Amino acid sequence: MPTPQSPRSSAAHPDTMTRDLRDSAMAWRAAIGAMLAVVAIYGIVYSYGQFFKPLGQTLGLGEAVGSIVFSITSLAGFGLSIVSGPLLDRFGPRPLLLLGAVSLGSGLVLTAMAGTLWQVLIGSGLGIGLSLACVYVPVLATIGQWFSRYRTMATGLVVTGVGLGTLIGPPVSAWLIAQFGWRMAYICLASGGAAVLLVSAWLIAPPPRPMLGTAAAESGGGRGFGTLYLATLLINVVIYVPYVHLSYAAQQTGIAPLTAASLVSVIGASNIAGRLVVAAVASRLGPLVLFRLCHLGFCLSLLIWLVADGYGGFLVFALLTGVSHGLYSALLPVVVAEQFGVAHLGKTLGRLFTALGLGSAIGPPVTGYLVQSSGGYTLALVVLGLFGLAAWAVLLTYRPDRPVAPPAPGGVETRLSP
């Protein structure tokens, strides 16, 4: 019979198993599943613009009313993360992904059958929004718990799904609409999106038991959370404006509609590039330093938009915005994990993403009001620039609760005592 000190007994110890599983092949399998889930949900979320015109024509919806659908999706998707995050900590990722598949499929089917506005609001707005809440924060938190040494790299891989979804979803949706009509296109997206989420649920196993450390890690928060929350709210007022307004603003300068629309695709492509290079750059500068710098990147891009008078200027803006957004999305969960630990990462990210939801809901309509009232984008861009600078200034006051040591050779994070 092996003694407690024997190799067999040691290998069976739960803590040893946790060290062996982190950053393992099973962890990378989970990262691939998480990326697929993000591609599916964001590919559908960012395809709404393709359905906007035919859906509005069929149901008699005006532009203002039709745009509410996207706002509800954003608010529900990020707002309900405050619920899905703690549920992840308690039940793991698979039940949430299964719920997300059901919500996405049924919501899109209801939208395909819709004859009134309220059916679209429930089906597309709340249905896709609930699915987004069940997917994005839960998979980010899960990957944060699966990895230690390669957490930044794995998170960067997962969030490339947003850019890939932006590149793939809209053209596929446009082709489906042209071939089969918008109702059948929604049916196709419902079956395809739900199927991908089911595959992701199979690929993503529950993560190893997190190692508890600071009181902040055990409570899902800590000193500095309010500062990070405020910075997140302020910068997300800026981030989502180009996805709504850039194409229209470019057309106002005489750029052809199709050429102007391609600028959003440029944001998506450079977004992917930013997410892919984040690991190499963060290893040199540190996640928090790079996180602060990408806030300045948003501010600089707004200045470029302000002085742009042709396609070249808008193209530079789109490239810098996409890279900054890619870095931001990849680094946010990494900074949260390093600061507050991974024991309750779902709860912490869920609370923080309510700020993202509020900011993304405020920015585009406020920009639209300023453009309408002033007759151009100059005032709006100045105001957005002030929001971006305020977010950067707030983030400068943020100090880690306590330093985080580099990952140990076995891949398990260690937190230094004060």
Disulfide bonds with the S-S distance in Angstrom:
none
